[in-house]
């Protein structure tokens, strides 16, 4: 407390011996490698200005390098600029040398101006494929911060050669934030409510507000899973994925992969959703990659401002750090986003019944179809042989010469969890791995 007065005296001294910031900085790009800067002198104490420093930052979307130039004029020509680069620039007024320092007394920075030598920089692209019946859609992007400005992200819809700024309201919701673990980047999520299949497909871009120098682009295209041909083989179950990716099998780490223990074969219904970090630190990320890969929804999580360290629980493209994951368990938004992803996909078939046909030496399968899907992809084979697959809208299937069967229900948004049956001396039974 005894130093407070001295600190204020120093601040007051700096104010009285330094000019205010240069004003109205503008830039004119003359050619692809040259630009001219102009600005006005400080509003207060312009007589104290000895020279100006021009700070130029070159941006590539991922990296940023800064250089500075000195001038006594209120105009400066930049030369030797790199083509197809983004730049930001600001100016500082410097008073006469003091105590042997050329910039002892200096102003605050001027306004920051951005420009490009060529077209705006496309720094990231993504595609979202969704059916025409989509009701709500969320997308995301990330951009490097621009120093010395009040950073925020704005979204636009691309319509031909023009862009439409998306205003916050009933239809569009934008959230942007900087996470302390990635302080150089701003994350942003755009949520579209009441998706219109006639106007809302197309390209969207995110920019730093008031800086149209670089952008991320998300293209939303129409895609219907029911119209796609079936895969050559059924998707692996969560447990199969866990076992395939792990060099050593540790039962206690795979509670997320199956219900109780390895010997009890069941359809995926996790018993203990998060393995204990103490026992399974090395296995956590592998387990998450398998168990969550069909539930990826990082855009929803970013729109909900989930911390960066927890995004590995939202999308397998992000790291699930075992040291940080336990701090994410109580995030309700994480579960909400998972539910949003799962809720539009169909449930597996239920009430399956198997009848042995003694005359044909085959089997008849019947089931209750899911209420949210009409199409079934049926895979069958003799163990160890290639898969056969057919597509049906019915709920009856007859097979001969097979001892493994997989049924997927399919709707516009994707596939259900695979429903697997295997035949042995005890008959047909549900399994989650072969």
Long-range contacts (C-beta under 8 A, 24 or more apart in sequence): 14-105, 17-48, 17-95, 17-98, 17-105, 18-45, 18-48, 18-93, 18-95, 18-105, 18-106, 18-107, 19-44, 19-45, 19-46, 19-48, 19-49, 19-93, 19-95, 19-107, 20-44, 20-45, 20-93, 20-107, 20-108, 21-92, 21-93, 21-107, 21-108, 21-109, 21-110, 22-52, 22-74, 22-91, 22-92, 22-93, 22-107, 22-110, 23-110, 23-111, 24-111, 25-89, 25-90, 25-91, 25-110, 25-111, 25-112, 25-113, 26-113, 27-89, 27-113, 27-115, 29-115, 29-116, 29-117, 32-81, 32-83, 32-117, 32-118, 33-79, 33-80, 33-81, 33-82, 33-83, 33-117, 34-77, 34-78, 34-79, 34-81, 35-77, 35-78, 35-81, 35-87, 35-115, 35-117, 36-75, 36-76, 36-77, 36-78, 37-75, 37-76, 37-77, 37-78, 37-89, 37-91, 37-113, 38-74, 38-75, 39-74, 39-75, 39-91, 39-110, 40-74, 41-74, 41-93, 42-93, 42-107, 48-95, 48-96, 48-105, 49-93, 49-94, 49-95, 50-94, 50-95, 50-96, 50-97, 51-94, 52-76, 52-91, 52-92, 52-93, 52-94, 53-91, 53-92, 53-94, 53-103, 53-106, 54-78, 54-89, 54-90, 54-91, 55-89, 55-90, 55-91, 55-92, 55-109, 56-87, 56-88, 56-89, 57-87, 57-88, 57-89, 57-147, 58-82, 58-85, 58-86, 58-87, 59-85, 59-86, 59-87, 59-88, 59-121, 59-144, 59-213, 59-214, 60-85, 60-86, 60-121, 60-123, 61-86, 61-121, 61-123, 61-124, 61-144, 61-214, 62-123, 62-144, 64-144, 81-117, 82-117, 83-117, 83-118, 84-116, 84-117, 84-118, 84-119, 84-121, 85-116, 85-117, 85-118, 85-121, 86-114, 86-115, 86-116, 86-120, 86-121, 86-213, 86-214, 87-114, 87-115, 87-116, 87-117, 87-213, 88-112, 88-113, 88-114, 88-146, 88-147, 88-211, 88-213, 89-113, 89-114, 89-115, 90-148, 109-148, 112-146, 112-147, 112-148, 112-149, 114-146, 114-208, 114-211, 114-212, 114-213, 115-213, 116-213, 116-214, 120-212, 120-213, 120-214, 120-215, 121-213, 121-214, 121-215, 122-214, 122-215, 122-216, 122-217, 123-214, 123-215, 123-216, 124-216, 124-217, 125-216, 125-217, 125-218, 125-219, 126-216, 126-217, 126-218, 126-219, 127-218, 127-219, 127-220, 127-221, 128-218, 128-219, 128-220, 128-221, 129-221, 129-222, 129-223, 130-195, 130-220, 130-221, 130-222, 130-223, 130-413, 131-222, 131-223, 131-224, 131-225, 131-412, 131-413, 132-197, 132-222, 132-224, 132-412, 133-197, 133-412, 134-195, 134-197, 135-193, 135-194, 135-195, 136-191, 136-192, 136-193, 136-194, 136-195, 137-191, 137-192, 137-195, 137-200, 137-220, 138-189, 138-190, 138-191, 138-192, 138-297, 138-299, 138-300, 138-303, 139-189, 139-190, 139-204, 139-218, 139-220, 139-299, 140-187, 140-188, 140-189, 140-190, 140-218, 140-298, 140-299, 140-302, 140-303, 141-187, 141-188, 141-206, 141-216, 141-218, 142-185, 142-186, 142-187, 142-188, 142-216, 143-185, 143-186, 143-188, 143-206, 143-207, 143-208, 143-214, 143-215, 143-216, 144-184, 144-185, 144-186, 144-214, 145-178, 145-183, 145-184, 145-185, 145-186, 145-208, 146-208, 146-211, 149-208, 149-210, 149-211, 151-178, 151-186, 151-208, 151-209, 152-176, 152-186, 152-208, 152-209, 153-186, 153-188, 153-206, 153-207, 153-208, 153-209, 154-206, 154-207, 154-208, 154-209, 155-188, 155-190, 155-204, 155-205, 155-206, 155-207, 156-204, 156-205, 156-206, 156-207, 157-202, 157-203, 157-204, 158-202, 158-203, 158-204, 158-205, 158-217, 159-202, 163-205, 166-190, 166-204, 170-194, 173-303, 175-302, 175-303, 175-304, 175-305, 177-305, 179-307, 179-308, 179-309, 181-307, 181-308, 181-309, 182-308, 187-302, 187-308, 188-302, 189-299, 189-300, 189-302, 189-303, 189-304, 190-303, 191-303, 197-222, 224-412, 225-410, 225-411, 225-412, 225-413, 225-414, 225-415, 226-374, 226-375, 226-410, 226-411, 226-412, 230-377, 230-379, 230-389, 230-391, 230-408, 231-377, 231-389, 232-387, 232-389, 233-379, 233-387, 233-389, 234-377, 234-379, 234-387, 234-406, 234-408, 234-418, 234-420, 235-408, 235-415, 235-418, 237-268, 237-417, 237-418, 237-420, 237-432, 237-433, 238-268, 238-290, 238-291, 238-432, 239-268, 239-432, 239-433, 240-432, 240-433, 240-434, 241-289, 241-290, 241-293, 242-286, 242-287, 242-290, 242-291, 243-433, 245-286, 245-289, 245-290, 246-283, 246-286, 250-279, 250-280, 250-283, 252-276, 252-279, 252-280, 253-279, 253-280, 253-283, 253-284, 253-287, 254-283, 254-287, 256-287, 256-288, 256-291, 257-287, 257-290, 257-291, 258-432, 265-429, 265-430, 265-431, 265-432, 265-433, 266-430, 266-432, 267-348, 267-417, 267-419, 267-420, 267-430, 267-432, 268-417, 268-432, 274-325, 274-326, 274-329, 277-322, 277-323, 277-325, 277-326, 280-322, 281-322, 281-323, 282-322, 284-320, 284-322, 284-325, 285-312, 285-319, 285-320, 285-321, 285-322, 288-312, 288-313, 288-316, 288-320, 289-316, 289-320, 292-316, 292-338, 294-414, 294-417, 295-338, 295-341, 295-342, 296-341, 297-337, 297-338, 297-340, 297-341, 300-333, 300-336, 300-337, 300-340, 300-341, 301-333, 301-334, 301-337, 304-333, 304-336, 304-337, 305-333, 306-331, 306-333, 306-334, 310-334, 314-338, 344-411, 344-413, 344-414, 345-411, 345-413, 345-414, 345-415, 345-416, 346-370, 346-372, 346-373, 346-409, 346-410, 346-411, 346-413, 346-414, 346-415, 346-416, 347-371, 347-372, 347-373, 347-409, 347-416, 348-407, 348-409, 348-416, 348-417, 348-418, 348-419, 349-376, 349-395, 349-407, 349-409, 349-416, 349-419, 352-407, 352-419, 352-421, 354-421, 354-427, 354-428, 357-398, 360-398, 360-400, 361-400, 362-398, 362-399, 362-400, 363-398, 363-399, 363-400, 363-428, 364-396, 364-397, 364-398, 365-396, 365-397, 365-398, 365-399, 365-405, 365-421, 366-395, 366-396, 366-397, 367-395, 367-407, 368-395, 369-395, 369-409, 370-409, 370-416, 372-411, 373-409, 373-410, 373-411, 373-416, 374-411, 375-409, 375-410, 375-411, 376-407, 376-408, 376-409, 376-410, 377-407, 377-408, 377-410, 377-415, 378-405, 378-406, 378-407, 378-408, 379-405, 379-406, 379-407, 379-408, 380-404, 380-405, 380-406, 383-422, 383-434, 404-434
